[in-house]
Amino acid sequence: MEEMTPMNNTVEICWKKVGGTVLGILTALWLIPPIVHKTMHYCPVKPDGIQEAEAITAWARKYGVSCNVCHAAGYKLTRAGQKFLRGGHVMPGTDKEANLSDYVALTAKIRAWTKNTKAETLATGVETQTPKSSFEGHALSLYTGGPLDNGFSYFSEMYFHENEKKNIAENSEKSESDMGDWGRSKLAETYLQYVRGIGGSEDTFWTVRIGRIMPWLIHLHGGGARLEYNRPKTFAETLGGTPYRPFSRQYGVGAGLGVKDAFLEAGIVNGTGKLENSVEIGTDTHKDLYAALDYSLGDKGSMVGVYYYNGKYPTNWFGTKGTDVGANTIISREEFSQLGFLGNYTFEVEGVGGALLGAYFTGKNKYDTTAALGYEQKSTGYYLEAQGHFQKGDLSPYFRWDFNDPDTAFDDNEKSGPALGLHWKPMEHGRFVLEWDRDSAKNGKNGTAATTQTTNDTYTLEIQFMF
């Protein structure tokens, strides 16, 4: 770690100026060609000269449609995309002989990032800084899915390789690196699905899927399909001493009922949360439950919904400390629940679009400790986001504010901060996302006053391409 010096300030200022200049040049190069074409009355093209109707992905190949049919911007889904997702990755009324290229897509993510951690001692005001930066070949993965027959379909996302963002100075390769080279393989999602219409209507159906799943309402609001680089922080925070977090895909079974614009889903899962590849833990046979209800508004993907999760976790098996005063050891299973309200309004006016998104979560954990029976820990979290969708969503800036309070009984333990980014799609095969993210938190807990405030500033450029 190092203290703040004039040289550090100079480097930081130069970095911001250079980054701003490069971003300005890229934006200008992106916008000029369409303006020229419009002025000269040429045929419409994207800024890279590709015809607007062209689209190349596995499902775009299969159905011969533009990616914009299902995606408003980035990977954010339109109403048609939501129906496609929930309907088993099948477009109604289509019948085409199976072809491997229509079911398989390969994708890679390459990143460059810089992160600065500032720790301030509250009593003295002394600051220390820990800078880091790196290039990163983050992942090579496979997406595959689509119809089988007789109402069955499937979907899988498999990481052949994912960088674990570890290094020899801070981690043990022997104990922490799955593949022996600071990488890992990961089965992110996989399920078999059955869909059946009701009364001959495409808008009324029921469906069941089994495998490794995420509630669709969470998926549609930033847990899965999204414009941004980072998920909202409230999706990624655990509850109490449990491994549960809203966006984690878990092994289980889920069922849904769609009636026109309304969709109801409920499921039963192992409850292992962020322990991504874990089966049920030891002799713990309890299963967790989730339910979600949403209503779609218009064709752009606008939606409102409510989400509920209820679970139990054997926290007492691991000597976990509670959040009560004194941080006493938990001696019972941890019973917990979470209620969430989610929504997004996606619009387009005269060819210029955008979206407003948000979610609010409230949770409760209950457990016994060596000092108290029936201790309750309550939590809240939310995010608010605004997006602009320009050039048919190919150029999309966004701003988000995140907040999470893991225990509302105490002060000085909240985490909050902004994220500002730009999504740029210069080709049909991929995208660039440049994002600045800041989170700030004090280290107060268990009723003890905070002594330090830590602020992380992270700049990330992610390049993703898919074929």
Sequence and secondary structure as in RCSB ss.txt:
>XXXX:A:sequence
MEEMTPMNNTVEICWKKVGGTVLGILTALWLIPPIVHKTMHYCPVKPDGIQEAEAITAWARKYGVSCNVCHAAGY
KLTRAGQKFLRGGHVMPGTDKEANLSDYVALTAKIRAWTKNTKAETLATGVETQTPKSSFEGHALSLYTGGPLDN
GFSYFSEMYFHENEKKNIAENSEKSESDMGDWGRSKLAETYLQYVRGIGGSEDTFWTVRIGRIMPWLIHLHGGGA
RLEYNRPKTFAETLGGTPYRPFSRQYGVGAGLGVKDAFLEAGIVNGTGKLENSVEIGTDTHKDLYAALDYSLGDK
GSMVGVYYYNGKYPTNWFGTKGTDVGANTIISREEFSQLGFLGNYTFEVEGVGGALLGAYFTGKNKYDTTAALGY
EQKSTGYYLEAQGHFQKGDLSPYFRWDFNDPDTAFDDNEKSGPALGLHWKPMEHGRFVLEWDRDSAKNGKNGTAA
TTQTTNDTYTLEIQFMF
>XXXX:A:secstr
 B   HHHHHHHHHHHHHHHHHHHHHHHHHHHHHHHHHHTT   B TTS BTT   SHHHHHHT  GGGTEEETT
EE HHHHHHHHTTS  TT      GGGTEEEEEEEEEEEEEEEEEETTT  EEEEEEEEEEEEEEEEEEEEE ST
TEEEEEEEEEEEE    TTTS HHHH TTSSSEEEEEEEEEEEEEEEETTEEEEEEEEEEEEE  HHHIIIIISS
 SSSS  HHHH   TTS   TT  EEEEEEEEEETTEEEEEEEE   TT TT  S TT    EEEEEEEEEETTT
TEEEEEEEEEEEE GGGGT B SSTT  BB S EEEEEEEEEEEEEEEETTEEEEEEEEEEEEEEEE BSS SSE
EEEEEEEEEEEEEEBTTTTEEEEEEEEEEES TTSSS  EEEEEEEEEEEEETTEEEEEEEEEEEEE  BTTB  
 EEEEEEEEEEEEEEE 
